[in-house]
Every structure is written in structure tokens, then in C-alpha cells.
Amino acid sequence: MEVVRVPISGATATEIASSVRDLIASGELTPRTRLPPVRTLAVELGVNRNTVAAAYRQLAAAGVAEARGRGGTVVASVPQPASEGAGFGGRLIDLASGNPDPLLLPDMLAAANRGAYRQPLYGAPPVDPELAAWAADRYAADVAGRPFRVLVAHGAVDATERLLNAYLTRGDAVAVEDPCFLASIGTLRVNGLRATPVVVDHSGMRPESLRAALEGGARAVVCTSRAHNPTGASLTAERAAELRAVLARHPQVVVIEDDHFSAVSAVPYQRIIPPETARWALVRSVSKFLGPDLRLALVAADEETARHLDSRLRAGTMWVSRLLQHTARQLLLDPQVHELHARARTAYAERSRLLVTALNARGIATPPAYRPDGLNVWIDLDTDARAVTDALARRGWAVRPGDLFAVGSSGRQALRVTTATLTEQHALEFADDLAAVLTNPQAA
Ligand SMILES: Cc1ncc(COP(=O)(O)O)c(C=O)c1O
């Protein structure tokens, strides 16, 4: 990478950092440009190397530059995180999107029009009282009798981002599942937080891997209790107890549970937050079962964490539209929607089962007793997954390669197949095509 010569000036670390910021603002330094090596700039400015190193650290801490080890310090660019739902232009059968089945989502507009809605003005309570009461009632058992408050955020990712920023600062480490939900990876990246990978098997986070992440200094954990995206893993009662034991030894760590599939999950919720954890949140988005456009998550949290979330909402967007909250309440309390969710639960479980059965029948192995929950099936491969996704695309299928979800640099060779709308015929045809591609990649 070219090192551009620019007129950086200053005698102290703060002056040098400020000069670099001015040069970025004026366009003389552009994203991805490598700053001069510490030693070179120190000689040029007649200052100690430590002074330049401190200036570069300030810039990295502020997110203005990135320290790339041997690659030097580079002007940061706006991160472009990968996201769910990337389109494939209708050319391919989309088993990649991570989206729920639109036919299994209720009618939001009809619900918005039902019941009493009076337009709240500034100063109204930020949370619909009936929605909060409904959630408090339902969540009491899940928080094991601990005192908690219910808040409403603009979705799970929003709640997670606000909570991490309330407790952590740039450069802090957060333990997350590896592979990981794309939006969590993106949130950590754009906020300058470091993702510490925790290995996941078909029962969720591995305890020894979580222990290593915490002993390595992670200040928060974001854990998907069930229907882990991308693998479909869900915590067993036994695994959750093991994770609680690990977390109990690190009571200062913030624990965020992302229970995103709650109402349509085929398995019971398992709590990983031990009584020792002081700062915790159980986040339940409605995106997967009422629709992602509601942009709403119910959050149960200890009082301090609830206050942080509340203040961060108030200072910015103030509250989640009470019209949306009203709509969510109408839907969540509607027996017909409960029936729809019962159908969705069965349908999603059946669709992923169809695919796993079809794969196994063709010799494509999945872990013993693998019963993925959620919208995706994860297939570990012992060959280059990108070549396989390319070959599948030539046969008309869009799926995602596992390394996209990697937290570290080395992703697993795997495929994530979204089964949310999978028909039996497509399950069989896809399994045939994947078997053919794996047997003879050249012929694909
Ligand atoms: C693990 C996980 N958490 C949360 C969500 C939903 O996030 P949000 O509520 O921000 O739409 C998803 C959606 O794909 C998910 O896979």
C-alpha cells in the first residue's frame, strides 16, 4: 500500500492527531491511505516515537484510523457490513435471504386499525403500558424471579447496539458466537468494538470457548438462546447451566440474550444469565413473527440497564412509535395470531427437517440429532464453500457461504441455506444438486 506524503504537523500527540483529522476533513488524506510509519514521522517532526504512536492510538480509538499491525496505520473508511436479504435479481431460487415466510406474517395494517389508539404527544410514556404489562407477565418466569423492567427498542440490533455503547468503549471486546448473525458482526464493527469468537456447536456456545473469551477480557456477551443464525443451534438446559456457571465467575460482564425467534421457536427458552450477573438484557424482537418492518423489540432488563437503554432512546429517537407499539400489542394479544404462530412454528421446523432428511439421504452429513430451529440450515463441508455456492448458482440456487458469518479471519467451510419458504420439491432438488456438486465439482 502506498504511503502518501502529507504535511502532518504537531509537537504533541494531540496536535499530531488533530492535524491528521484536519487533513482527512480537507480531503488531503483519503480512506485507506496508509499514514507514515511512526519512526519516519517522528524523525520528520523531531518528536519522540512514542508521541507519534500515542497520536495514532488516539486516532484509532476515535475510529478515524485503523491499526493494521504490520500493515501500519490506515485512514479508516466507512464500514460496509454485509446484511440479510441481499437480492439475487430474481434469477435464482432464493435460499439465501434469511427472511421469514411472508405468508406466515400477520396483517399489520388491519391490526393497526383495531383497538383504541390515541395519538400520544411529546412527554407521553415511551412504552405502551398494556404492551409492557403483557411482556412483564410473560417474561417473569424467563428472568427467574429477578426484578426487571420492560422497554421497547427499534429491533434487536438497535437494542444491542445501544446497550453495548452504554457500557463499553471503542476497542472493547464482545464475546459473540462464531459463526455469527451478520448484523451483530456489523454493529460491533461500526462501533469500533472487537468481536471475540466463541465456538458454537449444535447446542449453542461452547462453555470452554466462552470461558476463554471472558478470561481474555471480553466485557460483554451477545448470545442467541435458540434458533441461532446461521447454524440453527439452540441451547439445551444442560448447556445453558454450563454457560451460567462460566458467566457466574465474571459477574461484571454485560450479558445480552438475543431471543429473536421466541414466539415461533420449536424449542423452549433456556436462560444463560446467572444470578451473579448484574447487568443483563433479554431482547425479544418481533421481526421474525410479526414482520421486520415493525422494527420493534421488547427488552427485559435489570433496572440500571433499563435506565441506560431508556436514556439512549430518549436522547435520540425518543421513543419507538406508539403506533407501532399499538400494532404490536394488537397482534401479540390476538388469538388468531397465536394460531398463525403455531402454524409457523410447525412449518419452519418441518421445512428445515425436509432439507436435513433429503441431505442425509444423499450422504450429506449433518451432526447427529441435528434439528435446526429458525429459518436456516447449516451444512459443514470439507471443500471450498465459495466454489460450491458458485456451482449451485449455476444450477439456479442462491445460498450463502459460511465464511460470510465468520467472526475471525478463518471461516468454516459451510453453507447456510434459508429454509423459510422451502417446498418439499425444492428440498429434494436442492439436495440432488448439492450432492452432484460435491461429488464432482468440475461437472457442476
Ligand atoms: C439472531 C438474530 N437476532 C435478531 C434478528 C432480528 O433483528 P431486528 O429485531 O433488529 O430485526 C435476527 C434477524 O435475522 C436474527 O437472525
The ligand as a MOL file (V3000), in Angstrom:
LIG
                    3D

  0  0  0     0  0            999 V3000
M  V30 BEGIN CTAB
M  V30 COUNTS 16 16 0 0 0
M  V30 BEGIN ATOM
M  V30 1 C -30.0000 -13.6770 15.5420 0
M  V30 2 C -30.9560 -12.5990 15.1440 0
M  V30 3 N -31.2730 -11.6520 16.0200 0
M  V30 4 C -32.1520 -10.6760 15.7350 0
M  V30 5 C -32.7540 -10.6120 14.4930 0
M  V30 6 C -33.7640 -9.5310 14.2310 0
M  V30 7 O -33.1940 -8.2930 14.4290 0
M  V30 8 P -34.1350 -6.9980 14.3750 0
M  V30 9 O -35.0530 -7.0850 15.5330 0
M  V30 10 O -33.1550 -5.8660 14.5340 0
M  V30 11 O -34.8630 -7.0090 13.0630 0
M  V30 12 C -32.4240 -11.5430 13.5280 0
M  V30 13 C -32.9690 -11.4470 12.1760 0
M  V30 14 O -32.4540 -12.0030 11.2370 0
M  V30 15 C -31.5150 -12.5820 13.8690 0
M  V30 16 O -31.2060 -13.5300 12.9910 0
M  V30 END ATOM
M  V30 BEGIN BOND
M  V30 1 1 1 2
M  V30 2 1 2 3
M  V30 3 2 2 15
M  V30 4 2 3 4
M  V30 5 1 4 5
M  V30 6 1 5 6
M  V30 7 2 5 12
M  V30 8 1 6 7
M  V30 9 1 7 8
M  V30 10 2 8 9
M  V30 11 1 8 10
M  V30 12 1 8 11
M  V30 13 1 12 13
M  V30 14 1 12 15
M  V30 15 2 13 14
M  V30 16 1 15 16
M  V30 END BOND
M  V30 END CTAB
M  END
